[in-house]
């Protein structure tokens, strides 16, 4: 159980680093948006308010989700029964198969929906069309890169 405890401690440290770095990056982007780029762009107040709201919402979402996981891991490390239950939950083959199949289905359906969106956007906006094409290409390249990495690793 000590090795699994070390894994949880490493994940806890990684999540803490992620929460701090993401929070700092988003706050810096918000400060840059509000003070440096607000006058230079001569954008409307609606645009400035919207982008500020997006950054604030992103910050809250990242921090809340990170701190929920941090709290879960800290509580788990303090309670040996909870640590054992988490170990069983994460090591269970049935759960791994369910997650794997869910991710595979979600990936395929995402590509299907993006493909349909490309067809529709071809009639509406060239900018949206090319943006969706680039997103599909990036997703497929990422998929094959990760596939090659995990094929060599396992």
PyMOL commands that set and color helices and strands:
alter all, ss='L'
color gray80, all
select helices_A, chain A and resi 2-36+38-41+45-78+80-91+93-124+126-153
alter helices_A, ss='H'
color red, helices_A
deselect
rebuild
show_as cartoon
